[in-house]
Amino acid sequence: MSGKVNYIKHLQSVVERMNDDDRLSPWHISLYHALFHCWNDNRLENPVSINRNELMKLSKIGSMNTYTKTLKELSHWEYLLYEPSKNRWVGSKIYMYRFDTCSDNSGDNTTDKRTDKTAVIPVIKQVRPSLKSIKVNKEIKDLKVEKEVKSKTSFAVPELEEVKSFFISNGSTGSEGENFFNYFSSNGWLVGGKAKMKDWNAAARNWIKRSANFKNGNRGSSAVENRLNTNNDKDYSMPL
């Protein structure tokens, strides 16, 4: 590797790249930083001989399969180069790719492609919202949605005079409006005694319609209803 590694710029570039990489999981990030720790202990020189148990403990990965899969994916996605050992007595090796943008590397043609990715992976700096601002914006958005839902579904109990005025304007009387108001006030403004009322205007129009039908005598024309009406002459020879 040519030149000294600027590990601050290196880590900044890696974090920016990982932030844009939707393939990564927390295991990839944790393992990469564990490998960087080993690389740093090796004075940022390649290759680095790695110990599986040590890395699993350092990265908090409890599954051997997860560890192996994650390491291979980091290598495949060109965060590093992984060279597994075929000898059980010899440890595997990794080559950490450089992501720092040191100017002294730009004109060096002897750079090892396995250890320097600055020429093929540009560092693109973007202004990104902080996690705190994202959380605040989400809370504001959720609050607006909640208010909109409440405005559509909430029911406000009308005033008596408002109900009476509505009945009069719809061809009924203020007295009938008062009957409507008293009835639903007594049952907690429930429709059918069960469901919470959503639109008292619609309920009032239905009340006015039923009241008009009742006054016009459209209460039913069955023989039983006529016989039970005490104002009519009865033929008591007819069975009930």
BALOBA-1460 file (C-alpha; in Angstrom, 3 decimals):
// residues 240
<rec num="1" residu="m" x="0.000" y="0.000" z="0.000"/>
<rec num="2" residu="s" x="1.420" y="3.409" z="-0.971"/>
<rec num="3" residu="g" x="1.411" y="6.248" z="1.534"/>
<rec num="4" residu="k" x="0.055" y="6.428" z="5.024"/>
<rec num="5" residu="v" x="-3.603" y="5.727" z="5.582"/>
<rec num="6" residu="n" x="-5.633" y="8.700" z="6.753"/>
<rec num="7" residu="y" x="-7.902" y="6.605" z="8.953"/>
<rec num="8" residu="i" x="-10.219" y="9.524" z="9.753"/>
<rec num="9" residu="k" x="-10.994" y="10.158" z="6.084"/>
<rec num="10" residu="h" x="-11.092" y="6.421" z="5.528"/>
<rec num="11" residu="l" x="-13.771" y="5.893" z="8.182"/>
<rec num="12" residu="q" x="-15.743" y="8.924" z="7.009"/>
<rec num="13" residu="s" x="-15.813" y="7.560" z="3.478"/>
<rec num="14" residu="v" x="-16.763" y="4.075" z="4.644"/>
<rec num="15" residu="v" x="-19.626" y="5.414" z="6.781"/>
<rec num="16" residu="e" x="-20.944" y="7.462" z="3.843"/>
<rec num="17" residu="r" x="-20.744" y="4.468" z="1.544"/>
<rec num="18" residu="m" x="-22.471" y="2.208" z="4.064"/>
<rec num="19" residu="n" x="-25.184" y="4.799" z="4.562"/>
<rec num="20" residu="d" x="-26.047" y="4.529" z="0.857"/>
<rec num="21" residu="d" x="-25.786" y="0.735" z="0.735"/>
<rec num="22" residu="d" x="-29.202" y="-0.818" z="1.419"/>
<rec num="23" residu="r" x="-27.734" y="-4.327" z="1.267"/>
<rec num="24" residu="l" x="-25.983" y="-3.937" z="4.597"/>
<rec num="25" residu="s" x="-27.295" y="-5.199" z="7.910"/>
<rec num="26" residu="p" x="-26.089" y="-4.326" z="11.419"/>
<rec num="27" residu="w" x="-23.906" y="-7.455" z="11.254"/>
<rec num="28" residu="h" x="-22.002" y="-6.114" z="8.233"/>
<rec num="29" residu="i" x="-21.318" y="-2.795" z="9.950"/>
<rec num="30" residu="s" x="-20.326" y="-4.420" z="13.236"/>
<rec num="31" residu="l" x="-18.019" y="-6.935" z="11.564"/>
<rec num="32" residu="y" x="-16.390" y="-4.300" z="9.372"/>
<rec num="33" residu="h" x="-15.512" y="-2.160" z="12.387"/>
<rec num="34" residu="a" x="-14.158" y="-5.239" z="14.165"/>
<rec num="35" residu="l" x="-11.956" y="-5.919" z="11.136"/>
<rec num="36" residu="f" x="-10.852" y="-2.288" z="11.051"/>
<rec num="37" residu="h" x="-9.830" y="-2.668" z="14.702"/>
<rec num="38" residu="c" x="-7.649" y="-5.659" z="13.751"/>
<rec num="39" residu="w" x="-6.241" y="-3.701" z="10.816"/>
<rec num="40" residu="n" x="-5.413" y="-0.797" z="13.109"/>
<rec num="41" residu="d" x="-3.636" y="-3.177" z="15.511"/>
<rec num="42" residu="n" x="-1.605" y="-4.296" z="12.491"/>
<rec num="43" residu="r" x="-0.519" y="-0.644" z="11.953"/>
<rec num="44" residu="l" x="-2.914" y="-0.372" z="8.981"/>
<rec num="45" residu="e" x="-0.789" y="-2.800" z="6.984"/>
<rec num="46" residu="n" x="-2.119" y="-5.570" z="4.739"/>
<rec num="47" residu="p" x="-2.686" y="-8.461" z="4.895"/>
<rec num="48" residu="v" x="-4.192" y="-9.054" z="8.318"/>
<rec num="49" residu="s" x="-4.406" y="-12.537" z="9.782"/>
<rec num="50" residu="i" x="-7.813" y="-12.924" z="11.427"/>
<rec num="51" residu="n" x="-9.153" y="-15.151" z="14.166"/>
<rec num="52" residu="r" x="-12.783" y="-16.174" z="13.805"/>
<rec num="53" residu="n" x="-13.534" y="-16.504" z="17.527"/>
<rec num="54" residu="e" x="-11.944" y="-13.160" z="18.284"/>
<rec num="55" residu="l" x="-13.886" y="-11.397" z="15.520"/>
<rec num="56" residu="m" x="-17.202" y="-13.003" z="16.473"/>
<rec num="57" residu="k" x="-16.736" y="-11.829" z="20.047"/>
<rec num="58" residu="l" x="-15.677" y="-8.337" z="18.982"/>
<rec num="59" residu="s" x="-18.557" y="-7.907" z="16.495"/>
<rec num="60" residu="k" x="-21.126" y="-9.571" z="18.813"/>
<rec num="61" residu="i" x="-22.067" y="-12.130" z="16.151"/>
<rec num="62" residu="g" x="-23.137" y="-15.356" z="17.829"/>
<rec num="63" residu="s" x="-23.687" y="-17.549" z="14.778"/>
<rec num="64" residu="m" x="-20.781" y="-19.033" z="12.827"/>
<rec num="65" residu="n" x="-22.897" y="-19.173" z="9.669"/>
<rec num="66" residu="t" x="-23.835" y="-15.499" z="10.037"/>
<rec num="67" residu="y" x="-20.200" y="-14.571" z="10.554"/>
<rec num="68" residu="t" x="-19.012" y="-16.466" z="7.451"/>
<rec num="69" residu="k" x="-21.854" y="-15.185" z="5.261"/>
<rec num="70" residu="t" x="-21.332" y="-11.587" z="6.406"/>
<rec num="71" residu="l" x="-17.573" y="-11.706" z="5.811"/>
<rec num="72" residu="k" x="-18.007" y="-13.136" z="2.307"/>
<rec num="73" residu="e" x="-20.578" y="-10.484" z="1.438"/>
<rec num="74" residu="l" x="-18.297" y="-7.676" z="2.618"/>
<rec num="75" residu="s" x="-15.625" y="-9.105" z="0.337"/>
<rec num="76" residu="h" x="-18.037" y="-9.551" z="-2.587"/>
<rec num="77" residu="w" x="-19.328" y="-5.975" z="-2.192"/>
<rec num="78" residu="e" x="-15.719" y="-4.712" z="-2.225"/>
<rec num="79" residu="y" x="-15.366" y="-3.368" z="1.272"/>
<rec num="80" residu="l" x="-12.386" y="-5.663" z="1.713"/>
<rec num="81" residu="l" x="-10.751" y="-8.728" z="0.213"/>
<rec num="82" residu="y" x="-11.223" y="-11.998" z="2.064"/>
<rec num="83" residu="e" x="-8.807" y="-14.874" z="1.439"/>
<rec num="84" residu="p" x="-9.961" y="-17.931" z="3.383"/>
<rec num="85" residu="s" x="-7.282" y="-20.376" z="4.445"/>
<rec num="86" residu="k" x="-7.450" y="-23.984" z="3.296"/>
<rec num="87" residu="n" x="-5.118" y="-25.024" z="6.103"/>
<rec num="88" residu="r" x="-6.802" y="-25.443" z="9.480"/>
<rec num="89" residu="w" x="-3.545" y="-24.465" z="11.198"/>
<rec num="90" residu="v" x="-3.137" y="-21.243" z="9.225"/>
<rec num="91" residu="g" x="-5.494" y="-18.345" z="9.772"/>
<rec num="92" residu="s" x="-7.457" y="-16.681" z="6.993"/>
<rec num="93" residu="k" x="-6.337" y="-13.285" z="5.707"/>
<rec num="94" residu="i" x="-8.048" y="-10.076" z="4.771"/>
<rec num="95" residu="y" x="-6.893" y="-7.094" z="2.761"/>
<rec num="96" residu="m" x="-8.606" y="-3.885" z="3.845"/>
<rec num="97" residu="y" x="-9.429" y="-1.624" z="0.911"/>
<rec num="98" residu="r" x="-8.456" y="2.007" z="1.344"/>
<rec num="99" residu="f" x="-11.222" y="4.576" z="1.118"/>
<rec num="100" residu="d" x="-9.282" y="7.621" z="2.227"/>
<rec num="101" residu="t" x="-8.665" y="10.250" z="-0.428"/>
<rec num="102" residu="c" x="-5.027" y="11.035" z="0.188"/>
<rec num="103" residu="s" x="-3.584" y="13.206" z="-2.561"/>
<rec num="104" residu="d" x="-0.285" y="11.335" z="-2.537"/>
<rec num="105" residu="n" x="-2.034" y="8.246" z="-3.981"/>
<rec num="106" residu="s" x="-3.390" y="9.925" z="-7.085"/>
<rec num="107" residu="g" x="-0.209" y="9.696" z="-9.133"/>
<rec num="108" residu="d" x="1.118" y="6.397" z="-7.855"/>
<rec num="109" residu="n" x="0.880" y="3.649" z="-10.474"/>
<rec num="110" residu="t" x="2.244" y="0.965" z="-8.135"/>
<rec num="111" residu="t" x="-0.807" y="0.894" z="-5.899"/>
<rec num="112" residu="d" x="-2.057" y="-2.604" z="-5.156"/>
<rec num="113" residu="k" x="-5.645" y="-2.888" z="-6.439"/>
<rec num="114" residu="r" x="-6.435" y="-5.246" z="-3.589"/>
<rec num="115" residu="t" x="-5.694" y="-2.579" z="-1.001"/>
<rec num="116" residu="d" x="-6.682" y="0.735" z="-2.599"/>
<rec num="117" residu="k" x="-10.168" y="1.523" z="-3.892"/>
<rec num="118" residu="t" x="-9.867" y="5.300" z="-4.013"/>
<rec num="119" residu="a" x="-9.478" y="5.316" z="-7.792"/>
<rec num="120" residu="v" x="-12.681" y="3.390" z="-8.505"/>
<rec num="121" residu="i" x="-14.958" y="4.424" z="-5.636"/>
<rec num="122" residu="p" x="-15.434" y="8.200" z="-5.522"/>
<rec num="123" residu="v" x="-16.406" y="9.813" z="-2.234"/>
<rec num="124" residu="i" x="-19.662" y="11.721" z="-2.685"/>
<rec num="125" residu="k" x="-20.516" y="13.949" z="0.233"/>
<rec num="126" residu="q" x="-24.165" y="14.738" z="0.700"/>
<rec num="127" residu="v" x="-26.000" y="16.770" z="3.283"/>
<rec num="128" residu="r" x="-28.143" y="14.304" z="5.168"/>
<rec num="129" residu="p" x="-30.754" y="15.001" z="7.832"/>
<rec num="130" residu="s" x="-29.836" y="13.851" z="11.306"/>
<rec num="131" residu="l" x="-31.707" y="11.017" z="12.992"/>
<rec num="132" residu="k" x="-33.150" y="13.535" z="15.454"/>
<rec num="133" residu="s" x="-34.577" y="15.741" z="12.690"/>
<rec num="134" residu="i" x="-36.011" y="12.690" z="10.909"/>
<rec num="135" residu="k" x="-37.725" y="11.610" z="14.139"/>
<rec num="136" residu="v" x="-39.138" y="15.110" z="14.758"/>
<rec num="137" residu="n" x="-40.451" y="15.380" z="11.182"/>
<rec num="138" residu="k" x="-42.096" y="11.964" z="11.487"/>
<rec num="139" residu="e" x="-43.774" y="12.971" z="14.764"/>
<rec num="140" residu="i" x="-45.088" y="16.189" z="13.175"/>
<rec num="141" residu="k" x="-46.408" y="14.248" z="10.174"/>
<rec num="142" residu="d" x="-48.084" y="11.652" z="12.411"/>
<rec num="143" residu="l" x="-49.672" y="14.439" z="14.482"/>
<rec num="144" residu="k" x="-51.103" y="16.078" z="11.350"/>
<rec num="145" residu="v" x="-52.532" y="12.766" z="10.147"/>
<rec num="146" residu="e" x="-54.041" y="12.114" z="13.586"/>
<rec num="147" residu="k" x="-55.691" y="15.537" z="13.607"/>
<rec num="148" residu="e" x="-57.096" y="14.990" z="10.112"/>
<rec num="149" residu="v" x="-58.547" y="11.624" z="11.120"/>
<rec num="150" residu="k" x="-60.090" y="13.082" z="14.259"/>
<rec num="151" residu="s" x="-61.591" y="15.962" z="12.295"/>
<rec num="152" residu="k" x="-63.273" y="13.488" z="9.957"/>
<rec num="153" residu="t" x="-64.463" y="10.978" z="12.533"/>
<rec num="154" residu="s" x="-65.091" y="13.026" z="15.710"/>
<rec num="155" residu="f" x="-68.673" y="13.957" z="16.666"/>
<rec num="156" residu="a" x="-69.551" y="17.241" z="18.362"/>
<rec num="157" residu="v" x="-72.810" y="17.348" z="20.328"/>
<rec num="158" residu="p" x="-74.974" y="20.161" z="18.887"/>
<rec num="159" residu="e" x="-76.666" y="22.887" z="20.916"/>
<rec num="160" residu="l" x="-80.424" y="22.740" z="21.472"/>
<rec num="161" residu="e" x="-81.053" y="25.986" z="19.609"/>
<rec num="162" residu="e" x="-78.950" y="24.724" z="16.701"/>
<rec num="163" residu="v" x="-81.086" y="21.584" z="16.483"/>
<rec num="164" residu="k" x="-84.358" y="23.519" z="16.706"/>
<rec num="165" residu="s" x="-83.216" y="25.896" z="13.974"/>
<rec num="166" residu="f" x="-82.266" y="22.925" z="11.787"/>
<rec num="167" residu="f" x="-85.688" y="21.314" z="12.218"/>
<rec num="168" residu="i" x="-87.500" y="24.558" z="11.389"/>
<rec num="169" residu="s" x="-85.380" y="25.114" z="8.270"/>
<rec num="170" residu="n" x="-86.235" y="21.571" z="7.110"/>
<rec num="171" residu="g" x="-90.002" y="22.014" z="7.329"/>
<rec num="172" residu="s" x="-90.482" y="20.684" z="10.872"/>
<rec num="173" residu="t" x="-90.976" y="22.498" z="14.165"/>
<rec num="174" residu="g" x="-88.760" y="23.640" z="16.994"/>
<rec num="175" residu="s" x="-90.755" y="21.412" z="19.344"/>
<rec num="176" residu="e" x="-89.928" y="18.349" z="17.252"/>
<rec num="177" residu="g" x="-86.296" y="19.404" z="17.245"/>
<rec num="178" residu="e" x="-86.390" y="19.574" z="21.040"/>
<rec num="179" residu="n" x="-87.829" y="16.055" z="21.147"/>
<rec num="180" residu="f" x="-84.968" y="14.879" z="18.944"/>
<rec num="181" residu="f" x="-82.400" y="16.633" z="21.135"/>
<rec num="182" residu="n" x="-83.833" y="15.261" z="24.394"/>
<rec num="183" residu="y" x="-84.056" y="11.697" z="23.045"/>
<rec num="184" residu="f" x="-80.464" y="11.455" z="21.906"/>
<rec num="185" residu="s" x="-79.130" y="13.406" z="24.882"/>
<rec num="186" residu="s" x="-80.676" y="10.791" z="27.150"/>
<rec num="187" residu="n" x="-79.030" y="7.828" z="25.367"/>
<rec num="188" residu="g" x="-75.607" y="9.377" z="24.864"/>
<rec num="189" residu="w" x="-76.166" y="10.190" z="21.183"/>
<rec num="190" residu="l" x="-76.232" y="6.560" z="20.131"/>
<rec num="191" residu="v" x="-77.927" y="5.430" z="16.931"/>
<rec num="192" residu="g" x="-80.080" y="2.386" z="17.583"/>
<rec num="193" residu="g" x="-78.811" y="2.472" z="21.153"/>
<rec num="194" residu="k" x="-75.439" y="0.979" z="20.068"/>
<rec num="195" residu="a" x="-73.415" y="2.910" z="17.516"/>
<rec num="196" residu="k" x="-71.988" y="6.349" z="18.243"/>
<rec num="197" residu="m" x="-73.635" y="9.007" z="16.110"/>
<rec num="198" residu="k" x="-71.409" y="10.419" z="13.353"/>
<rec num="199" residu="d" x="-73.720" y="12.949" z="11.649"/>
<rec num="200" residu="w" x="-76.594" y="14.431" z="13.676"/>
<rec num="201" residu="n" x="-77.850" y="16.347" z="10.602"/>
<rec num="202" residu="a" x="-78.507" y="13.084" z="8.756"/>
<rec num="203" residu="a" x="-80.132" y="11.598" z="11.859"/>
<rec num="204" residu="a" x="-82.323" y="14.692" z="12.201"/>
<rec num="205" residu="r" x="-83.469" y="14.463" z="8.574"/>
<rec num="206" residu="n" x="-84.458" y="10.815" z="9.120"/>
<rec num="207" residu="w" x="-86.298" y="11.832" z="12.294"/>
<rec num="208" residu="i" x="-88.229" y="14.541" z="10.400"/>
<rec num="209" residu="k" x="-89.108" y="12.070" z="7.642"/>
<rec num="210" residu="r" x="-90.380" y="9.424" z="10.072"/>
<rec num="211" residu="s" x="-92.284" y="12.035" z="12.046"/>
<rec num="212" residu="a" x="-94.024" y="13.269" z="8.889"/>
<rec num="213" residu="n" x="-94.990" y="9.708" z="7.911"/>
<rec num="214" residu="f" x="-96.318" y="9.089" z="11.402"/>
<rec num="215" residu="k" x="-98.475" y="12.214" z="11.340"/>
<rec num="216" residu="n" x="-99.802" y="11.318" z="7.867"/>
<rec num="217" residu="g" x="-101.100" y="8.006" z="9.231"/>
<rec num="218" residu="n" x="-98.513" y="5.804" z="7.488"/>
<rec num="219" residu="r" x="-97.961" y="3.728" z="10.597"/>
<rec num="220" residu="g" x="-99.102" y="0.490" z="9.024"/>
<rec num="221" residu="s" x="-102.443" y="-0.723" z="7.676"/>
<rec num="222" residu="s" x="-102.644" y="-4.221" z="9.025"/>
<rec num="223" residu="a" x="-105.929" y="-5.471" z="10.437"/>
<rec num="224" residu="v" x="-104.358" y="-6.126" z="13.818"/>
<rec num="225" residu="e" x="-103.191" y="-2.470" z="14.163"/>
<rec num="226" residu="n" x="-106.680" y="-1.235" z="13.251"/>
<rec num="227" residu="r" x="-108.364" y="-3.552" z="15.728"/>
<rec num="228" residu="l" x="-106.017" y="-2.507" z="18.532"/>
<rec num="229" residu="n" x="-106.776" y="1.177" z="17.974"/>
<rec num="230" residu="t" x="-109.349" y="2.017" z="20.713"/>
<rec num="231" residu="n" x="-110.685" y="4.946" z="18.706"/>
<rec num="232" residu="n" x="-112.158" y="2.588" z="16.093"/>
<rec num="233" residu="d" x="-115.307" y="0.535" z="16.418"/>
<rec num="234" residu="k" x="-114.357" y="-3.078" z="17.096"/>
<rec num="235" residu="d" x="-115.939" y="-6.264" z="15.865"/>
<rec num="236" residu="y" x="-115.278" y="-8.490" z="18.859"/>
<rec num="237" residu="s" x="-116.489" y="-11.554" z="16.944"/>
<rec num="238" residu="m" x="-113.221" y="-11.477" z="14.995"/>
<rec num="239" residu="p" x="-110.323" y="-13.324" z="16.529"/>
<rec num="240" residu="l" x="-107.226" y="-11.337" z="17.490"/>
